[in-house]
Amino acid sequence: MYKIVKITIASYCRWIKNGKRECQIDFDFSLAKKIKIIFNYHNGLCGSPQIKLILNRTMQIS
């Protein structure tokens, strides 16, 4: 989980232990729009691994 939101393990453990939101996750609306376009283009038959592959190939996102 900590790798997904790009925070340190210590911050993640502290967040879990305290049950508080110490960090805010910035939501990238432009990325969400691109994901939705890819998903709809493939008629909903495209899962997250395939969407990630398409994004990596077309937009150089890691």
C-alpha positions in Angstrom: 0.0 0.0 0.0 2.7 2.5 0.9 4.3 2.0 -2.5 1.1 2.9 -4.3 0.7 6.2 -2.4 4.5 6.9 -2.5 5.0 7.4 1.3 7.6 5.9 3.7 6.9 2.7 5.5 7.2 4.6 8.8 4.5 7.0 7.8 2.2 4.2 6.7 2.7 2.3 9.9 2.1 5.4 12.0 -1.1 6.1 9.9 -2.3 2.5 10.5 -1.4 2.6 14.2 -3.1 5.9 14.9 -6.0 5.4 12.6 -5.7 9.0 11.4 -5.1 10.5 8.0 -1.7 12.0 8.2 -1.3 12.2 4.4 -3.5 13.3 1.6 -3.5 11.5 -1.7 -3.6 13.8 -4.7 -6.1 12.5 -7.2 -5.0 13.0 -10.8 -8.2 13.7 -12.7 -6.4 13.7 -16.1 -5.1 10.2 -15.5 -8.5 9.0 -14.3 -10.0 10.4 -17.5 -7.4 8.5 -19.6 -8.1 5.3 -17.7 -11.8 5.7 -18.3 -11.2 6.3 -22.0 -9.1 3.1 -22.4 -11.6 1.1 -20.3 -14.5 2.3 -22.4 -12.6 1.8 -25.7 -12.2 -1.9 -24.8 -15.9 -2.2 -23.8 -15.0 -2.7 -20.2 -13.0 -5.9 -20.9 -9.7 -4.3 -20.0 -8.3 -4.9 -16.5 -5.8 -2.8 -14.5 -2.7 -4.7 -15.8 -3.6 -4.1 -19.4 -4.6 -0.5 -18.8 -1.2 0.1 -17.1 0.6 -1.5 -20.0 -1.3 0.7 -22.5 -0.5 3.8 -20.4 3.1 2.9 -20.1 3.4 2.3 -23.9 1.5 5.4 -25.0 2.4 8.0 -22.3 5.6 6.7 -20.7 4.0 6.5 -17.2 5.6 4.2 -14.7 
